[in-house]
Amino acid sequence: MSSILLAYSTTDGHTPRICERLRQVTQGQGHTVSVVPLSQADALDLTAFDSIVIGASIRYGKHQPEVSQFIERHQALLERKANAFFTVNIVARKPNKNRPENNPYLLKFLKSISWQPKLLGVFAGKLDYPRYRFIDRLMIRFIMLITDGPTDPKTVIEFTDWDQVEAFGRKLAETV
């Protein structure tokens, strides 16, 4: 079958968990899958992969700069291959913001780059107040307050819809 690279950028460690589930689904369809942090992807022979998938988390409404930098460096290669992009963010916990066509962070990101991925995904992330640094905990609690989310500083909630992740993985396996 095909060789897939799942390269991710993460803030708190949930995006690699999503990549792992995608790896399980796509390998179950007969594909070979490598999962690496985006920061290590440049060290690989990217031309050796049939498909390149980038997954990136959001913090304070933005992806980490390494995401757009990687895309800019490799846009020509990405455009020649089967490819996909998915974002992980807490706002995707809301039904009216959990799809590529209605997630404000994904839409904003796509307007900021010239690459147009062939397959897009949006997944809700994990809220883990006890793991956050003090200032992040305060900021995220404030954001949750104004967006009707949980604000208890002991809260740990995984909002990820794993069925949605697996459906994306099956679609990914079909497109390579």
C-alpha positions in Angstrom: 0.0 0.0 0.0 1.2 3.6 0.7 3.6 5.2 3.0 2.1 8.0 5.2 3.9 10.6 7.3 2.0 12.0 10.2 3.9 15.1 11.4 2.5 17.0 14.3 3.0 20.2 16.3 1.6 20.1 19.9 1.3 22.4 22.8 0.2 20.1 25.6 0.7 16.6 24.1 -2.8 15.7 22.9 -2.1 16.0 19.2 0.3 13.0 19.2 -2.5 10.9 20.8 -4.7 11.8 17.9 -1.9 11.0 15.5 -1.5 7.6 17.2 -5.2 6.8 16.6 -4.9 7.9 13.0 -1.8 5.6 12.7 -3.8 2.7 14.0 -6.7 3.3 11.6 -4.5 3.8 8.5 -2.2 0.9 9.3 -5.3 -1.3 9.8 -6.0 -0.4 6.1 -2.6 -1.7 5.1 -0.6 1.5 5.0 2.8 2.1 6.5 2.7 5.1 8.8 5.4 7.2 10.5 4.5 9.6 13.3 7.0 12.3 14.2 7.0 15.8 15.7 7.0 18.4 13.0 10.3 19.7 14.4 11.9 16.3 13.3 10.2 16.0 9.9 12.8 18.0 8.1 15.4 15.4 8.9 13.4 12.8 7.0 13.4 12.1 3.2 10.0 13.6 2.7 10.0 12.5 -1.0 9.9 8.9 0.3 6.3 9.3 1.5 3.3 8.9 -0.6 1.2 11.1 1.7 2.1 13.8 4.2 -0.4 14.7 7.0 0.2 17.7 9.3 -1.6 17.9 12.6 -1.3 21.0 14.7 -2.7 22.2 18.0 -4.0 25.7 18.8 -3.1 27.9 21.7 -4.6 31.4 22.1 -6.1 31.1 18.6 -2.9 30.3 16.7 -0.9 27.4 15.6 2.7 27.4 16.5 4.9 29.2 14.0 6.7 26.0 13.0 3.5 24.8 11.3 3.4 27.6 8.7 7.2 27.6 8.4 7.2 23.9 7.5 4.4 24.3 5.0 6.2 27.2 3.4 9.5 25.3 3.1 7.8 22.2 1.6 4.7 23.6 -0.2 5.8 22.4 -3.6 6.3 18.9 -2.3 3.1 18.9 -0.4 1.2 19.9 -3.5 2.6 17.0 -5.5 1.6 14.4 -2.9 -1.6 13.2 -1.3 -1.8 15.4 1.8 -4.0 16.4 4.7 -4.1 18.9 7.5 -5.9 18.8 10.8 -6.2 21.2 13.7 -6.8 20.4 17.4 -8.5 23.0 19.5 -10.9 23.4 22.4 -13.4 25.6 20.5 -14.1 22.5 18.4 -16.0 21.1 21.4 -18.9 23.1 20.1 -21.0 21.4 17.3 -21.1 24.7 15.3 -17.3 24.9 15.3 -16.1 21.3 14.8 -15.9 21.0 11.1 -13.4 22.4 8.5 -16.0 24.7 7.1 -17.0 26.3 10.4 -13.9 26.2 12.6 -12.7 29.8 12.9 -9.1 28.9 13.7 -8.8 26.6 10.7 -10.4 29.1 8.4 -8.1 31.9 9.6 -5.1 29.7 9.2 -6.0 28.6 5.7 -6.3 32.3 4.7 -2.8 32.9 6.0 -1.1 30.3 3.9 -1.2 29.6 0.1 -1.2 25.8 0.4 -4.7 24.3 0.2 -4.7 20.8 1.8 -6.6 18.1 -0.1 -8.2 16.7 3.1 -9.0 18.8 6.2 -9.9 17.8 9.7 -10.9 19.5 13.0 -10.8 17.8 16.3 -11.7 19.0 19.8 -8.7 18.8 22.2 -8.3 18.2 25.9 -8.7 20.7 28.7 -6.3 19.9 31.5 -6.1 22.8 34.0 -3.8 21.1 36.5 -1.1 20.6 33.9 -1.0 24.2 32.7 1.4 26.8 34.0 -0.2 29.4 36.2 -0.5 32.1 33.6 -1.9 29.7 31.0 -4.4 28.3 33.5 -5.6 31.9 34.2 -5.8 32.8 30.5 -7.6 29.6 29.5 -10.1 29.9 32.4 -10.9 33.4 31.2 -11.4 32.2 27.7 -13.6 29.4 28.9 -15.6 31.9 31.0 -16.4 34.1 28.0 -17.1 31.0 25.8 -19.3 29.2 28.3 -16.7 26.5 29.0 -15.6 24.8 32.2 -13.7 27.1 34.5 -13.0 24.9 37.6 -9.2 24.8 37.9 -9.3 21.1 38.8 -11.1 20.2 35.5 -9.6 17.7 33.1 -11.9 16.9 30.2 -11.1 15.2 26.9 -13.4 16.7 24.3 -12.1 14.6 21.4 -14.6 12.7 19.5 -12.6 9.6 18.7 -15.2 8.3 16.2 -14.6 11.5 14.3 -10.8 10.9 14.4 -11.3 7.3 13.2 -13.6 8.5 10.3 -10.9 11.0 9.3 -8.3 8.1 9.4 -10.5 5.9 7.2 -10.9 8.8 4.7 -7.2 9.4 4.8 -6.5 5.8 4.1 -8.8 5.9 1.0 -7.1 9.0 -0.4 -3.5 7.8 -0.6 
